[in-house]
Amino acid sequence: MLVSGIIFMVLALFFYTYAVFSGRKEGLHPKHLIVFGIGLLCDYLGTRQMSYYAAATGPAPEWHNLSGILSLAGMAFHFLLALAATLLKRADRINRTFHRVSLTIYSLWCVAFASGAIAGMLRLSSHH
């Protein structure tokens, strides 16, 4: 559970990073939406695996649970904004809004990612 959760979260980091920064550089294109969707799926699967792990070993710190839920919701909102831009064929207009919130949501997600890694390492070190 833990290893697969970590793998999914690292994949989410990879896909989100590519989608956010490539989308900022090139403008929002369908390929970014696909990569972003893959990142969101990896994030969900990683979060689910981590939840199973927490159920088996004890809950994560509340501050991490809150930041994780908020960042997953933020990334889902971020994805929906990109999807709307693509489907409405208004990518240029929505691009401005998308990129305004893009780095903020991505940064918050990275904080949750890092807090999970820190909480996990602290937990493992306290068991040894």
C-alpha positions in Angstrom: 0.0 0.0 0.0 2.6 2.5 1.0 4.9 1.9 -1.9 2.2 2.1 -4.5 0.8 5.2 -2.8 4.2 6.8 -3.0 4.6 5.8 -6.7 1.2 7.3 -7.6 2.0 10.5 -5.8 5.4 10.9 -7.5 3.7 10.3 -10.8 1.1 12.9 -10.0 3.9 15.4 -9.2 5.6 14.6 -12.5 2.4 14.9 -14.6 1.2 18.0 -12.7 4.5 19.7 -13.1 4.7 19.1 -16.8 1.0 20.2 -17.4 1.3 23.4 -15.3 4.7 24.6 -16.6 4.3 23.4 -20.2 0.8 24.8 -20.3 2.1 28.2 -19.1 4.9 28.2 -21.7 2.9 26.9 -24.7 -0.6 28.0 -23.8 -3.3 25.5 -22.9 -3.7 22.7 -25.4 -5.6 19.4 -25.3 -2.3 17.5 -24.6 -2.0 19.5 -21.3 -5.5 18.5 -20.4 -4.7 14.8 -21.0 -1.5 15.0 -19.0 -3.3 17.0 -16.2 -6.0 14.4 -16.1 -3.5 11.6 -15.8 -1.9 13.6 -12.9 -5.3 14.0 -11.2 -6.0 10.2 -11.6 -2.5 9.4 -10.1 -3.2 11.9 -7.3 -6.6 10.2 -6.5 -5.1 6.7 -6.6 -2.1 7.7 -4.4 -4.4 9.4 -1.9 -6.6 6.3 -1.9 -3.6 4.0 -1.2 -2.4 6.4 1.5 -5.8 6.3 3.1 -5.7 2.5 3.2 -2.2 2.6 4.7 -3.4 5.1 7.3 -6.4 2.9 8.2 -4.0 0.0 8.8 -1.3 1.9 10.7 -3.0 4.9 12.2 -4.1 8.3 10.8 -1.8 10.9 9.4 -1.6 14.2 11.2 -4.7 16.3 10.8 -2.9 19.2 9.2 -1.7 16.8 6.4 -5.2 15.3 5.9 -6.6 18.8 5.5 -3.9 20.1 3.2 -4.2 16.8 1.1 -8.0 17.1 0.7 -7.8 20.8 -0.2 -5.0 20.3 -2.7 -6.8 17.3 -4.4 -10.0 19.4 -4.6 -7.9 22.4 -5.9 -6.4 20.2 -8.6 -9.8 18.8 -9.6 -11.0 22.4 -9.9 -7.9 23.2 -11.9 -8.6 20.3 -14.2 -12.3 21.3 -14.7 -11.2 24.9 -15.6 -8.8 23.4 -18.2 -11.5 21.1 -19.5 -14.0 24.0 -19.8 -11.4 26.1 -21.7 -10.9 23.2 -24.1 -14.5 22.3 -24.6 -15.8 25.8 -25.0 -13.0 26.6 -27.5 -12.1 29.6 -25.4 -8.7 28.5 -24.4 -7.2 31.9 -25.1 -9.7 33.7 -22.8 -9.7 31.1 -20.1 -5.9 30.8 -20.3 -5.5 34.0 -18.5 -7.6 32.8 -15.6 -6.1 29.3 -15.7 -2.6 30.6 -15.5 -3.4 33.0 -12.7 -4.7 30.2 -10.4 -2.4 27.6 -11.8 0.7 28.3 -9.8 -1.2 29.0 -6.6 -3.0 25.7 -6.7 0.1 23.8 -7.9 2.1 25.4 -5.0 -0.5 24.4 -2.5 -0.5 20.8 -3.9 3.3 20.7 -3.5 3.0 21.8 0.1 0.6 18.9 0.7 3.0 16.6 -1.2 5.9 17.7 1.0 3.9 17.6 4.2 2.9 14.0 3.5 6.5 13.0 2.8 7.7 14.7 6.0 4.9 13.2 8.1 5.7 9.8 6.7 9.4 10.1 7.4 8.7 11.3 10.9 6.3 8.4 11.5 8.8 5.9 10.2 11.7 7.4 12.3 9.6 7.2 15.5 9.0 3.5 14.9 12.7 2.7 14.8 
